[in-house]
Structure formats: structure tokens, C-alpha cells
Amino acid sequence: MLYDIIGDLHGHFDELTALLTKLGYHESQGAWRHSDRKAIFVGDFIDRGPKQLETVMTVRRMVDSGSAQAIMGNHELNAIAWFLPDTDSPGEYLRPHFSEKWGDKNRKQHKAFLAVVEDNPALHMEIIDWFLTLPLWLDLPELRVAHACWHPVWMDWLKPRLTDHNCLGRDLMPAAVKEPLDEDEKDTPEPTLFKAVEVLTKGIELVLPKPHSFVDKDGHQRTRVRARWWDCEARTYRQAAMLDEPTCRALPDDPVPEHKRAPYTDTVPLFVGHYWETGTPAPFATNVACVDYSVAKGGKLVAYRWEGESVLNKAGFVSV
């Protein structure tokens, strides 16, 4: 089977239909289809963009028809947590609708999706139920797909706790989305449901050794940094940080703890989204490619047209 791996959509239906058309898909019997290819969506269908329902339903119809597969992104995970009550705190939800610390930050992030479902509880529940059917990763004979990170150790630990299709059961959601009170908990080597799901859907974050920090593009002081987890050569904080070169040079050259690394050495190609890349699409490595190029921030909607190659290349990317 040949695949087109499509990046984070965030409610951008017009760009999605333009990209599907460019890739040679056509609408037939209620779904977009291709005569000899299948699409794979890397998650993050909702939030931010102007056509939330149209985007979700297009992906859903393609999955239901067999013309596509899809996995869960962190925005689908957040949507489920927003919807599900927190049974430990009556009147609250697994993702707080308001908090003293963050105010209405969660609602603002989710407002585009809420605008079209919050006054329609039946539709809201229907979509959440469908989100719960999305696997956390795909491990196909030809290739692999995860939203943000492929971490074999924690995936092996997590797999017996998931459904047969690597989905989160509703009963697992509280432990999957409620961060333990100990801020350092997710930096210990022992896996937990929260840490495993956090890494797969949001990537690996490194806590910088004290007193190091950096200022992000919004002017906020940060003590955690996203990691180039796939990079076999990224052994120190300076090498592993997903930051511009001048900021990286100011970070310590101390070694990163081994459990915070997940170098990807397999020959099976791996595709991820999540990382808000910009510029001309190119693989992270010969065996790893990101297909998120920031459509929700005025960037491109990108796909990788996989033709069976084990060495990924720039020519495989298609964008609108």
C-alpha cells in the first residue's frame, strides 16, 4: 500500500480539500478516495481554524470508508478531557474549564471547536466518542506514525493497558490527562500513564539543569525545552534542544538523562506532526519526517507522498 501522510489540520477544511485534490483524491460515495493510495492523518484536526466540523467530518468519513487512517493528537486528547467530568471533583472536568492559576486559557485554546459543539450536546458527545476510537500510534508493516514522539520503551509499557487498537479507554482518561502534583514526576525513569501519553502526543520535554533557562519567542522565561528525541547525536541539552542556534549555544552541554532520549534508529520510516515547522519542508532525518508546517499560523498544509522508499527526501513533500 502507498500512503499520503497529512499534517495537522486545525480546522482548515479548505486547505484540506485543496491538498486532497492536489494529491489526486476525489469525492465518491460521501468520502474522499484515491484509486490506489490511502491517506494517514497525524492528529490535531480541531481548534484554531474556521471550519471545525467540516474538517472533522471529512477525516471521519474517510476513516469510516477505509480510504484513510488517523491517530489522536494532543488537541483531540484535550477535547476529550474538556468533555469528561472529573469524578474526583464534582462539578469539574478532567481538563479544567477555569483555574485560578491559568484563568480561561484552556477555553481560549479550545474556543473554535467549542463554538460549533458546545450548544449541541449530542453532536459534541458523538465527536468525543469518535475521538476515543483514534489510536495513539500506527505501527504498519510499511511505516509508522505518531503525533509527537515514538518512544518504544514507554509504548511497550502502555500497550497492555490500551484497547486492541492502541486506543485509550474512557476509564484510562483520568490517569492519562491529570498531571501528578509533583512537578518532577515526569522526569523520573519510571513510566506512568500520564507520562507515556504526554510524550506520545506532545513530545519529550527536558527540564534544564538549574539555574539555566531561556526566553521563548513570546518573551516568557522557560526552564523546559522540547527535545530532538529522534536524533542519535543529540546527547546533551545543547544538542537536543529544539531552539534556534544562538539560544542552544547558551544552554549547558551536560548529558541528557537516558530515559529522556528516544533516538530513532529503525529503517522503517516514521512520520510525526505537532512541531509547527516553517519554511521549505524537509525530513528531520533520513528515516523521520514531520508533516506539520503551521497551517493554523498562516503556513502550509503539508503531506508526505510515500512511494515505498526507506530513505525519506524533500521531493516527497506536497503542500498547499
C-alpha positions in Angstrom: 0.0 0.0 0.0 1.1 3.5 -0.8 0.3 6.3 1.6 -0.1 10.1 1.8 0.7 11.2 5.4 -1.1 14.5 6.1 -0.2 17.0 8.7 -2.1 18.8 11.5 -5.3 20.4 10.1 -6.6 22.5 13.0 -10.0 23.2 11.3 -8.6 24.3 7.9 -11.1 22.5 5.7 -10.4 24.5 2.5 -6.7 23.7 2.6 -7.5 20.1 3.3 -9.7 19.7 0.2 -7.2 21.6 -1.9 -4.4 19.3 -0.7 -6.5 16.1 -1.3 -7.3 17.4 -4.8 -3.7 18.0 -5.5 -2.8 14.5 -4.3 -5.4 13.0 -6.7 -8.2 12.2 -4.3 -11.9 12.6 -5.4 -15.2 12.6 -3.6 -17.1 9.4 -4.2 -20.0 7.9 -2.1 -19.6 10.5 0.6 -15.8 10.4 1.2 -12.6 11.5 -0.5 -10.9 8.5 -2.1 -7.9 7.5 -4.2 -7.8 4.6 -6.6 -4.6 3.1 -5.3 -3.4 5.1 -2.2 -4.6 5.7 1.4 -4.3 8.9 3.5 -3.0 8.9 7.0 -3.8 11.8 9.3 -1.4 12.5 12.2 -4.0 14.2 14.5 -4.9 17.7 15.6 -8.0 18.1 13.5 -9.6 20.8 15.6 -9.1 24.2 17.3 -7.9 27.5 15.8 -9.3 27.2 12.2 -12.5 28.4 10.6 -14.2 25.1 9.6 -14.1 22.7 12.6 -17.0 20.4 11.8 -16.3 20.2 8.1 -12.7 19.2 8.8 -13.5 16.6 11.5 -16.3 15.0 9.4 -14.2 14.8 6.3 -11.5 12.9 8.2 -14.1 10.7 9.9 -15.9 9.8 6.7 -12.5 8.9 5.0 -11.6 6.7 8.0 -15.1 5.1 8.0 -14.9 4.4 4.3 -11.4 2.8 4.5 -9.7 5.5 2.4 -7.8 6.8 5.4 -6.4 6.0 8.8 -6.0 8.6 11.6 -4.4 8.9 15.0 -5.0 11.0 18.1 -3.3 14.4 18.5 -2.9 16.4 21.7 -5.9 18.6 20.7 -8.2 15.6 20.4 -6.9 14.4 23.8 -7.6 17.8 25.3 -11.1 17.9 23.8 -11.9 14.5 25.4 -10.6 15.8 28.7 -12.6 19.0 28.4 -15.8 17.0 27.9 -15.4 14.3 30.5 -16.3 15.0 34.2 -13.7 14.7 36.9 -15.3 12.2 39.2 -12.9 13.0 41.9 -14.0 16.7 41.9 -17.8 17.0 41.4 -18.7 19.8 39.1 -15.3 19.9 37.5 -13.8 18.3 34.3 -10.6 16.4 33.5 -9.4 19.5 31.7 -10.4 22.5 33.9 -12.7 25.0 32.2 -11.3 27.6 34.5 -8.4 27.7 37.0 -7.0 30.2 39.5 -3.6 29.7 38.0 -4.4 29.8 34.3 -7.7 31.5 34.2 -9.6 30.6 31.0 -6.5 29.6 29.0 -8.0 26.2 28.2 -11.3 27.7 26.9 -9.4 30.2 24.7 -7.3 27.3 23.2 -10.5 25.3 22.5 -12.8 28.2 21.6 -13.1 27.5 17.8 -14.2 23.9 18.4 -16.5 24.8 21.3 -18.2 27.4 19.2 -19.7 24.7 17.0 -20.4 22.0 19.5 -21.0 23.5 22.9 -24.7 24.3 22.2 -25.2 20.9 20.6 -24.5 18.3 23.4 -25.5 15.3 21.2 -23.1 16.3 18.4 -20.4 17.1 21.0 -20.7 13.7 22.6 -20.7 12.0 19.1 -17.4 13.6 18.1 -15.8 12.9 21.5 -16.8 9.3 21.2 -15.2 9.2 17.8 -12.0 10.8 19.1 -11.8 7.9 21.7 -11.6 5.4 18.8 -8.4 7.1 17.5 -5.2 5.1 18.2 -2.2 6.8 19.9 0.1 5.4 17.1 0.2 3.3 14.0 2.8 0.6 13.5 2.2 -0.6 10.0 4.4 -3.1 8.0 5.5 -0.2 5.7 5.8 2.8 8.1 5.0 4.2 11.5 3.0 7.3 12.6 2.8 9.0 16.0 1.6 12.5 16.7 4.7 13.8 18.5 7.1 11.0 19.6 7.9 7.3 19.1 9.1 6.0 22.4 9.4 2.2 22.3 10.0 1.6 26.0 7.0 3.6 27.2 4.9 2.3 24.3 5.6 -1.3 25.3 4.6 -0.4 28.9 1.5 1.3 27.7 0.2 -1.2 25.1 -1.2 -3.8 27.5 -3.3 -1.0 29.1 -4.8 0.1 25.8 -7.5 -1.4 23.6 -6.6 -3.9 20.9 -6.1 -0.9 18.5 -3.9 1.1 20.8 -6.7 3.4 21.9 -7.3 5.0 25.3 -10.3 3.6 27.0 -12.6 6.1 28.7 -11.6 4.6 32.1 -8.0 5.5 31.5 -8.6 9.1 30.7 -8.3 10.5 34.3 -4.8 9.0 34.8 -3.8 9.9 31.2 -4.5 13.6 31.4 -4.2 14.6 35.1 -0.6 15.7 35.8 0.7 14.5 39.2 1.2 17.3 41.7 5.0 16.6 41.8 6.4 18.7 39.0 9.4 16.5 38.7 7.4 13.3 38.5 7.5 13.1 34.7 11.3 13.4 34.7 11.9 10.1 36.6 12.6 6.9 34.6 9.5 5.0 35.8 6.7 5.2 33.3 3.2 6.3 34.2 0.1 6.6 32.1 0.3 10.4 32.2 4.0 10.5 31.2 3.5 7.9 28.4 0.5 9.7 26.8 2.1 13.1 27.3 5.3 12.0 25.4 3.4 10.4 22.5 1.1 13.3 22.0 3.3 16.3 22.9 6.9 15.1 22.6 9.7 14.9 25.1 10.4 18.0 27.2 13.7 18.4 29.1 13.9 20.2 32.4 17.0 22.3 32.2 19.6 22.0 35.0 19.3 24.8 37.4 19.8 27.7 37.1 19.6 27.5 33.3 16.6 28.9 31.4 15.8 30.7 28.1 13.3 33.3 26.8 10.8 32.0 24.3 9.6 33.8 21.2 6.7 35.3 23.3 9.1 36.7 25.9 8.4 34.1 28.6 11.1 32.6 30.7 11.3 28.8 30.3 13.0 26.1 32.2 11.7 23.3 30.0 12.6 22.7 26.3 11.3 20.4 23.6 13.9 17.8 22.6 15.2 16.4 19.3 14.4 12.9 20.7 14.8 11.2 17.3 18.4 12.5 16.8 21.0 9.8 17.7 23.7 12.6 18.1 21.6 14.7 20.5 23.2 13.6 23.8 23.4 17.0 25.6 20.9 19.7 26.4 22.7 22.0 23.9 22.4 19.4 21.1 18.9 18.2 21.9 17.0 21.5 22.4 14.6 22.4 19.6 15.6 26.0 19.6 17.5 28.4 17.3 21.2 28.0 17.3 22.1 31.1 19.4 19.7 30.0 22.2 21.1 26.5 22.0 24.6 27.7 22.4 23.7 29.3 25.8 22.4 26.0 27.2 24.5 23.6 29.2 26.5 20.9 27.4 25.6 18.4 30.2 24.3 15.0 29.1 20.6 14.4 28.9 19.3 11.6 31.1 19.0 8.4 29.1 15.3 7.9 29.8 14.6 11.3 28.2 16.1 10.2 24.9 14.4 8.0 22.3 16.8 8.0 19.3 15.1 6.5 16.2 17.4 4.1 14.5 15.0 1.8 12.7 14.9 1.7 8.9 11.0 1.7 8.9 10.1 5.4 8.1 8.4 7.3 10.9 6.1 10.3 10.4 5.0 12.8 13.1 3.2 16.1 13.3 2.9 18.6 16.2 6.0 20.7 15.8 4.9 23.8 14.0 7.7 23.7 11.4 8.1 26.5 8.9 10.0 27.1 5.7 10.7 24.5 3.0 9.6 21.0 4.1 12.4 18.6 4.7 12.8 15.4 6.7 14.1 15.6 10.3 16.4 12.6 9.4 16.6 10.1 6.6 14.1 7.9 8.5 11.9 10.6 10.3 9.7 13.3 8.8 7.4 15.9 10.3 4.4 17.0 8.3 3.2 19.9 10.5 4.1 23.1 8.8 1.9 25.5 10.7 -1.2 25.8 8.6 -3.0 27.4 11.6 -0.4 30.2 11.7 -0.5 31.1 8.1 1.9 28.3 7.0 1.4 25.4 4.6 -0.7 22.3 4.9 1.7 19.5 4.1 1.6 15.9 3.2 4.4 13.4 2.5 3.6 11.3 -0.5 5.2 8.0 0.4 6.1 5.8 -2.6 7.7 2.9 -0.7 11.1 4.4 0.0 13.1 3.7 3.2 15.2 6.9 2.8 12.9 10.0 3.1 13.6 13.0 1.0 12.5 16.6 0.3 10.8 15.6 -3.0 8.2 13.5 -1.1 6.6 16.6 0.4 3.4 18.1 -1.2 1.9 21.3 0.1 -0.8 23.9 -0.4 
